[in-house]
Amino acid sequence: MPTQKRAFLLLPFGVALFFHTRRAERSHGPLETRTNMDDSLNFDTLAVRSGTARSDFNEHSEAIFLTSSFVFASAADAAEKFKNSEDNYTYSRFTNPTVTMFQDRLAALEGGEACMATASGMAAIMSVVMCALQAGDHLVSSQALFGSTLGMFSQIFTKFGITTTFVDPTDLDAWKNAVRSETKMFFLETPSNPLTEVSDIEAISKIAKAANALFVVDNCFCSPALQQPLKLGADVVMHSATKFLDGQGRVLGGALVGSKQFIMEKVFPFVRSAGPTLSAFNAWVLLKGMETLSLRVEKQSANALEIARWLETHPAVNRVFYPGLESHPQHALAMRQQKAGGAILSFELKGDTPEQMRANAWRVIDSTKICSITGNLGDTRTTITHPATTTHGRVTPEARAAAGISEGLIRLAVGLENAADIRGDLERGLAG
């Protein structure tokens, strides 16, 4: 071993670390992306390799940079990096290497130019609306939305002078007729939560463009493994990364994917100042989750289709909502813009009154021993919930009725368990 290296190893650990740290400070800058990806690579390769960047240590797995701030070689160096903070690491509220890797990977999977990560899916929705709209602007949205999204549009944004018109997500004329001179954004969730209504992204994008409105699509239910809205005409894709991108119910996260101009000129300044930031640890967990995204969603979709077909023939079930079924009203459209039906299905139980329907639904839910009773979805473990009293419990009864969410409705987010075992778990309560 050369004398110089041997002497370095003989130094006390703290002294050796000091010398290495000083060297790192002098060379500080954005991590170098060593695995440069191009558009010709397949989705599964991008899910594992894109966005990966390595430090001086040349680590194989992505590193977690659990630091609130970064140090600089000099005052001049600090001034220069803060002046161009979007291209340098200065403070983890808006620039962090692990978060950058997550953003780059998700942008690659969605086919977008840039991505901005947030602390949750709702933080992503808040960010895109607050940075793109102002008092007096009008938003056209699907009425079939996650309960918290409905609440955000109908209660929170109205305080800032932003109004919303809710429309049937499958009625193209309704989207056209809702447009006003002050309309600046369209918002769509497809498939919808919880009835899996599928909207024609390409057709709605043309209406939005004619209105000169930004078109935002919530891609949570499908993930980029099944659907890529940007390729169908959307301007921005929104994610609750908490769901399928993580896939194991571990952490919260959100993201917006779109053009570099919109993300960096509109969203980045808002996130920098307002701080709805994704943590480095959560970004690292999400990076690991995305590596298996395609495998998980493929298997979960196959399980969901098998269970949906079984439920459709069950005498206790009134109706099944699943895009993969031929009976679904938008089945043909779903098979055109999605690679599979997805992992989420809902089914409505029979009953003579709303009270009886709720009792039947709760009996099925409470009888399960495998399924997890929780409002989350996209997990490797099958989850089950009663939307009318959980995810959409704060929505008015009138709005629930308009959206078709009855007291007998159950939402099932199918996991990776054996499909026969999930059927048996449901049968216990369905048999009554």
C-alpha positions as CSV (number, residue, x, y, z in Angstrom):
1,M,0.0,0.0,0.0
2,P,1.4,3.5,-0.9
3,T,2.8,5.3,2.2
4,Q,0.4,8.3,1.7
5,K,-2.7,6.1,1.8
6,R,-1.4,4.0,4.7
7,A,-0.8,7.2,6.7
8,F,-4.3,8.4,6.0
9,L,-5.8,5.2,7.3
10,L,-3.7,5.5,10.5
11,L,-5.2,8.9,11.3
12,P,-7.9,9.0,13.9
13,F,-11.3,8.6,12.3
14,G,-12.5,12.1,13.1
15,V,-9.4,13.6,11.6
16,A,-9.7,11.5,8.4
17,L,-13.3,12.5,8.1
18,F,-12.4,16.1,8.5
19,F,-10.0,16.0,5.6
20,H,-12.5,14.2,3.4
21,T,-15.2,16.7,4.4
22,R,-13.1,19.7,3.5
23,R,-12.4,18.1,0.1
24,A,-16.1,17.5,-0.5
25,E,-16.8,21.2,0.4
26,R,-14.4,22.4,-2.2
27,S,-16.0,20.3,-4.9
28,H,-19.6,20.7,-3.8
29,G,-22.2,20.9,-6.5
30,P,-25.1,18.9,-7.9
31,L,-24.5,15.2,-8.0
32,E,-23.5,13.8,-11.3
33,T,-26.0,11.6,-13.0
34,R,-23.9,8.5,-13.9
35,T,-26.7,6.5,-15.4
36,N,-27.8,8.7,-18.2
37,M,-31.1,7.4,-19.6
38,D,-32.6,8.0,-23.0
39,D,-36.2,7.7,-24.3
40,S,-35.4,4.5,-26.2
41,L,-35.2,2.5,-23.0
42,N,-38.2,0.5,-21.8
43,F,-40.3,1.4,-18.8
44,D,-38.9,-1.3,-16.5
45,T,-35.4,-0.2,-17.1
46,L,-36.2,3.4,-16.4
47,A,-38.0,2.4,-13.2
48,V,-34.8,0.9,-11.9
49,R,-32.1,3.0,-13.4
50,S,-33.3,6.5,-14.3
51,G,-32.5,9.4,-12.1
52,T,-29.7,7.6,-10.3
53,A,-26.9,9.9,-9.3
54,R,-23.7,9.1,-7.3
55,S,-21.5,11.2,-5.1
56,D,-17.7,10.9,-4.7
57,F,-18.2,7.6,-2.9
58,N,-19.7,6.0,-6.0
59,E,-22.4,4.2,-4.0
60,H,-24.5,1.7,-6.0
61,S,-27.9,2.4,-4.3
62,E,-29.3,5.9,-4.2
63,A,-28.0,7.7,-1.1
64,I,-30.2,9.5,1.5
65,F,-29.1,13.0,2.1
66,L,-30.6,13.7,5.5
67,T,-29.5,17.3,5.8
68,S,-31.3,20.6,6.2
69,S,-28.6,22.6,4.5
70,F,-25.4,22.5,2.5
71,V,-22.0,24.1,3.1
72,F,-19.9,26.1,0.6
73,A,-16.3,26.7,-0.1
74,S,-16.5,30.5,0.4
75,A,-18.9,33.4,0.7
76,A,-18.6,34.0,-3.0
77,D,-19.4,30.3,-3.7
78,A,-22.5,30.6,-1.4
79,A,-23.7,33.7,-3.1
80,E,-23.3,32.1,-6.6
81,K,-25.2,29.0,-5.6
82,F,-28.0,30.8,-3.9
83,K,-28.3,33.0,-7.0
84,N,-28.9,29.9,-9.1
85,S,-30.6,27.8,-6.4
86,E,-32.7,25.7,-8.8
87,D,-29.5,24.2,-10.2
88,N,-27.5,23.9,-6.9
89,Y,-28.1,22.4,-3.5
90,T,-28.4,25.1,-0.9
91,Y,-31.3,24.2,1.4
92,S,-33.4,21.0,1.5
93,R,-36.7,22.9,1.6
94,F,-36.4,23.2,-2.2
95,T,-33.2,21.3,-3.4
96,N,-32.1,18.0,-2.1
97,P,-30.1,15.3,-4.0
98,T,-32.3,12.4,-3.0
99,V,-35.5,14.3,-3.9
100,T,-33.9,15.3,-7.2
101,M,-33.3,11.6,-8.0
102,F,-37.0,10.8,-7.2
103,Q,-38.1,13.8,-9.4
104,D,-35.9,12.7,-12.3
105,R,-37.1,9.1,-12.2
106,L,-40.8,10.0,-12.0
107,A,-40.4,12.5,-14.9
108,A,-38.8,9.7,-17.0
109,L,-41.6,7.3,-16.2
110,E,-44.3,9.8,-17.1
111,G,-42.5,11.0,-20.2
112,G,-42.3,14.6,-18.8
113,E,-39.5,17.1,-18.9
114,A,-39.5,18.0,-15.2
115,C,-41.0,17.0,-11.9
116,M,-41.5,18.8,-8.6
117,A,-42.0,16.6,-5.5
118,T,-44.3,17.6,-2.6
119,A,-45.1,16.2,0.9
120,S,-48.3,14.6,-0.2
121,G,-50.7,14.3,-3.1
122,M,-52.9,17.1,-1.6
123,A,-49.8,19.3,-1.3
124,A,-49.3,18.7,-5.0
125,I,-52.9,19.8,-5.8
126,M,-52.5,22.8,-3.6
127,S,-49.2,23.7,-5.3
128,V,-50.5,23.4,-8.9
129,V,-53.6,25.5,-8.2
130,M,-51.9,28.2,-6.1
131,C,-49.1,28.7,-8.6
132,A,-51.2,28.7,-11.7
133,L,-54.4,30.5,-10.6
134,Q,-55.3,33.7,-8.9
135,A,-58.4,35.4,-7.5
136,G,-61.1,35.7,-10.1
137,D,-60.0,32.6,-12.0
138,H,-62.3,29.7,-12.7
139,L,-61.6,25.9,-12.6
140,V,-63.5,23.2,-14.3
141,S,-63.3,19.8,-12.5
142,S,-64.7,16.4,-12.7
143,Q,-67.3,15.8,-9.9
144,A,-65.9,12.3,-9.4
145,L,-62.9,13.0,-7.1
146,F,-61.2,11.9,-3.9
147,G,-63.1,13.5,-1.0
148,S,-60.3,15.7,0.1
149,T,-59.8,17.1,-3.4
150,L,-63.5,17.9,-3.5
151,G,-63.2,19.7,-0.2
152,M,-60.1,21.6,-1.4
153,F,-61.9,22.9,-4.5
154,S,-65.3,23.6,-2.9
155,Q,-64.2,25.1,0.4
156,I,-60.5,26.1,0.5
157,F,-59.9,27.7,-2.8
158,T,-63.1,29.7,-2.7
159,K,-61.5,31.7,0.1
160,F,-59.0,32.9,-2.4
161,G,-61.5,33.9,-5.0
162,I,-61.0,30.8,-7.2
163,T,-64.4,29.2,-8.2
164,T,-65.0,25.7,-9.5
165,T,-67.6,24.1,-11.7
166,F,-68.0,20.4,-11.2
167,V,-69.0,18.3,-14.2
168,D,-69.8,14.7,-15.2
169,P,-66.3,13.4,-16.0
170,T,-67.5,11.3,-19.0
171,D,-69.7,14.0,-20.6
172,L,-67.6,15.9,-23.1
173,D,-70.4,18.5,-23.7
174,A,-70.5,19.2,-20.0
175,W,-66.8,20.1,-20.1
176,K,-67.4,22.4,-23.1
177,N,-70.4,24.1,-21.6
178,A,-68.7,24.8,-18.3
179,V,-66.0,26.9,-19.9
180,R,-66.1,30.7,-19.1
181,S,-63.9,33.5,-20.2
182,E,-62.1,33.3,-16.8
183,T,-61.5,29.5,-17.0
184,K,-57.8,28.8,-16.5
185,M,-57.7,25.1,-15.5
186,F,-59.2,21.7,-16.1
187,F,-58.8,19.1,-13.4
188,L,-59.5,15.4,-14.0
189,E,-59.0,12.2,-12.0
190,T,-59.2,9.1,-14.2
191,P,-60.1,6.4,-13.3
192,S,-62.2,8.1,-10.6
193,N,-62.3,7.4,-6.9
194,P,-64.2,5.3,-6.0
195,L,-66.4,4.3,-9.0
196,T,-63.5,3.9,-11.5
197,E,-65.2,6.1,-14.1
198,V,-62.8,6.5,-17.1
199,S,-62.6,9.8,-18.9
200,D,-61.3,10.5,-22.4
201,I,-58.1,12.3,-21.7
202,E,-57.3,13.1,-25.3
203,A,-60.8,14.5,-26.0
204,I,-60.9,16.6,-22.9
205,S,-57.4,17.9,-23.6
206,K,-58.6,19.4,-26.9
207,I,-61.4,21.2,-25.1
208,A,-58.9,22.5,-22.5
209,K,-56.6,23.7,-25.2
210,A,-59.4,25.5,-27.1
211,A,-60.2,27.3,-23.8
212,N,-56.5,28.1,-23.2
213,A,-56.8,26.3,-19.9
214,L,-54.1,24.2,-18.1
215,F,-55.1,20.5,-18.1
216,V,-54.1,18.6,-14.9
217,V,-54.7,14.9,-14.6
218,D,-54.5,12.9,-11.4
219,N,-52.9,9.6,-12.4
220,C,-53.0,8.1,-8.9
221,F,-55.2,5.1,-9.7
222,C,-53.2,3.9,-12.7
223,S,-49.6,5.2,-12.1
224,P,-47.4,5.6,-15.2
225,A,-47.1,1.8,-15.4
226,L,-50.6,1.7,-16.8
227,Q,-51.3,5.2,-18.1
228,Q,-49.3,8.2,-19.3
229,P,-51.6,11.3,-19.5
230,L,-49.0,13.6,-20.9
231,K,-48.8,11.5,-24.1
232,L,-52.6,11.8,-24.4
233,G,-52.6,15.6,-24.2
234,A,-52.5,16.5,-20.5
235,D,-50.3,19.5,-19.5
236,V,-49.5,18.4,-15.9
237,V,-49.7,15.0,-14.2
238,M,-50.4,14.9,-10.5
239,H,-49.5,12.1,-8.2
240,S,-50.2,11.0,-4.6
241,A,-46.9,9.1,-4.5
242,T,-48.2,7.6,-1.2
243,K,-50.2,5.1,-3.2
244,F,-48.7,2.9,-6.0
245,L,-45.4,4.7,-6.4
246,D,-44.5,3.6,-2.9
247,G,-46.6,0.5,-3.0
248,Q,-46.2,-0.7,0.5
249,G,-48.0,1.9,2.6
250,R,-44.9,3.3,4.2
251,V,-44.6,7.1,3.5
252,L,-46.4,10.1,2.2
253,G,-45.4,11.9,-1.0
254,G,-46.8,13.8,-3.9
255,A,-45.6,15.1,-7.3
256,L,-46.3,17.2,-10.3
257,V,-44.9,16.3,-13.7
258,G,-45.0,18.5,-16.8
259,S,-42.9,20.8,-19.0
260,K,-39.7,22.2,-17.7
261,Q,-41.0,25.7,-18.2
262,F,-44.1,25.2,-16.1
263,I,-42.5,23.2,-13.4
264,M,-39.4,25.4,-13.0
265,E,-41.0,28.8,-13.7
266,K,-44.4,28.3,-11.9
267,V,-44.2,25.4,-9.4
268,F,-40.6,25.7,-8.2
269,P,-40.9,29.3,-6.9
270,F,-44.1,28.4,-5.0
271,V,-42.7,25.2,-3.4
272,R,-39.5,27.1,-2.5
273,S,-41.4,29.8,-0.7
274,A,-44.4,27.9,0.7
275,G,-42.4,24.7,1.6
276,P,-44.8,21.8,0.9
277,T,-41.6,19.8,0.6
278,L,-41.0,16.0,0.2
279,S,-38.5,14.8,2.8
280,A,-35.2,13.1,1.6
281,F,-36.1,9.9,3.5
282,N,-39.5,9.7,1.9
283,A,-38.0,10.3,-1.5
284,W,-35.5,7.5,-1.0
285,V,-38.4,5.1,0.0
286,L,-40.3,6.1,-3.1
287,L,-37.3,5.5,-5.3
288,K,-37.1,1.9,-4.0
289,G,-40.9,1.5,-4.5
290,M,-40.7,2.6,-8.1
291,E,-38.2,-0.1,-8.9
292,T,-41.0,-2.8,-8.6
293,L,-43.9,-0.6,-9.8
294,S,-44.5,-2.4,-13.1
295,L,-44.3,-5.9,-11.6
296,R,-46.6,-5.0,-8.7
297,V,-49.3,-3.3,-10.8
298,E,-49.3,-6.0,-13.4
299,K,-50.0,-8.7,-10.8
300,Q,-52.5,-6.5,-8.8
301,S,-54.4,-5.8,-12.0
302,A,-54.6,-9.5,-12.8
303,N,-55.9,-10.2,-9.3
304,A,-58.4,-7.4,-9.5
305,L,-59.8,-8.6,-12.8
306,E,-60.3,-12.2,-11.4
307,I,-62.0,-10.8,-8.2
308,A,-64.2,-8.4,-10.2
309,R,-65.4,-11.2,-12.5
310,W,-66.3,-13.3,-9.5
311,L,-68.1,-10.5,-7.7
312,E,-70.1,-9.8,-10.8
313,T,-71.7,-13.2,-10.5
314,H,-72.3,-13.1,-6.8
315,P,-75.9,-13.0,-5.7
316,A,-75.3,-10.6,-2.8
317,V,-73.7,-8.0,-5.2
318,N,-75.8,-5.4,-7.0
319,R,-73.1,-4.0,-9.3
320,V,-69.3,-4.1,-9.8
321,F,-67.3,-1.1,-10.9
322,Y,-64.1,-2.1,-12.7
323,P,-62.7,-0.8,-16.0
324,G,-61.4,-4.2,-16.9
325,L,-64.9,-5.7,-17.1
326,E,-66.7,-5.7,-20.4
327,S,-69.8,-4.5,-18.5
328,H,-68.0,-1.2,-17.5
329,P,-69.5,1.7,-19.4
330,Q,-66.0,3.0,-20.5
331,H,-64.4,-0.4,-20.9
332,A,-63.3,0.2,-24.5
333,L,-61.9,3.6,-23.7
334,A,-60.1,2.2,-20.7
335,M,-58.4,-0.5,-22.7
336,R,-57.4,2.1,-25.3
337,Q,-55.7,4.5,-22.8
338,Q,-54.7,2.1,-20.1
339,K,-52.5,-1.0,-20.3
340,A,-54.9,-2.9,-17.9
341,G,-57.9,-2.3,-15.7
342,G,-55.8,-1.5,-12.7
343,A,-55.9,-2.7,-9.1
344,I,-58.9,-0.7,-7.8
345,L,-62.5,-1.9,-7.9
346,S,-65.7,-1.0,-6.1
347,F,-68.8,-3.1,-5.7
348,E,-72.3,-2.2,-4.4
349,L,-74.2,-4.6,-2.2
350,K,-77.9,-5.2,-2.4
351,G,-80.4,-3.8,0.2
352,D,-83.9,-2.5,0.4
353,T,-82.9,0.7,2.2
354,P,-79.7,2.8,2.6
355,E,-79.5,1.6,6.2
356,Q,-79.7,-2.0,5.2
357,M,-77.1,-1.5,2.4
358,R,-74.7,0.1,4.9
359,A,-75.2,-2.7,7.4
360,N,-74.5,-5.2,4.6
361,A,-71.4,-3.4,3.6
362,W,-70.1,-3.1,7.1
363,R,-70.7,-6.8,7.7
364,V,-68.5,-7.7,4.7
365,I,-65.8,-5.3,5.8
366,D,-65.8,-6.4,9.4
367,S,-65.8,-10.1,8.4
368,T,-62.5,-9.9,6.6
369,K,-59.4,-11.3,8.2
370,I,-56.9,-10.8,5.3
371,C,-57.9,-7.4,3.9
372,S,-56.8,-4.4,5.8
373,I,-59.6,-2.0,6.8
374,T,-58.0,1.3,5.8
375,G,-58.6,4.3,3.5
376,N,-55.2,4.0,1.8
377,L,-54.7,2.2,-1.5
378,G,-52.0,1.0,-3.9
379,D,-50.5,-1.2,-1.2
380,T,-49.0,-4.7,-1.7
381,R,-51.7,-5.7,0.8
382,T,-55.3,-5.6,-0.2
383,T,-57.2,-2.8,1.5
384,I,-60.9,-2.4,2.0
385,T,-63.1,0.6,2.9
386,H,-66.6,2.1,3.0
387,P,-66.2,5.3,1.0
388,A,-69.5,6.9,2.2
389,T,-68.2,7.0,5.8
390,T,-64.4,7.3,5.2
391,T,-62.8,8.7,2.1
392,H,-65.9,10.6,1.2
393,G,-67.4,11.0,4.6
394,R,-67.0,14.7,4.7
395,V,-68.7,15.2,1.3
396,T,-72.3,16.3,1.6
397,P,-75.0,13.5,1.1
398,E,-76.2,15.4,-2.0
399,A,-72.7,15.4,-3.5
400,R,-72.2,11.7,-2.7
401,A,-75.6,10.9,-4.3
402,A,-74.6,12.9,-7.4
403,A,-71.4,11.0,-7.6
404,G,-73.1,7.6,-7.2
405,I,-71.5,6.8,-3.9
406,S,-74.2,4.7,-2.1
407,E,-74.3,3.3,1.4
408,G,-73.8,-0.1,0.0
409,L,-70.6,0.7,-1.8
410,I,-67.3,-0.9,-0.9
411,R,-63.9,0.0,-2.4
412,L,-61.3,-2.7,-2.7
413,A,-57.7,-1.9,-3.6
414,V,-56.3,-5.3,-4.5
415,G,-52.9,-6.4,-3.4
416,L,-50.4,-9.2,-4.1
417,E,-52.0,-11.9,-2.0
418,N,-53.4,-15.0,-3.8
419,A,-56.7,-14.0,-5.5
420,A,-58.4,-17.1,-4.2
421,D,-57.6,-16.1,-0.7
422,I,-59.0,-12.6,-1.2
423,R,-62.2,-14.1,-2.6
424,G,-62.5,-16.4,0.4
425,D,-62.0,-13.4,2.7
426,L,-64.8,-11.5,1.1
427,E,-67.1,-14.5,0.8
428,R,-67.2,-14.8,4.6
429,G,-69.2,-11.6,4.8
430,L,-71.0,-11.8,1.5
431,A,-72.5,-15.2,2.5
432,G,-74.2,-13.3,5.4
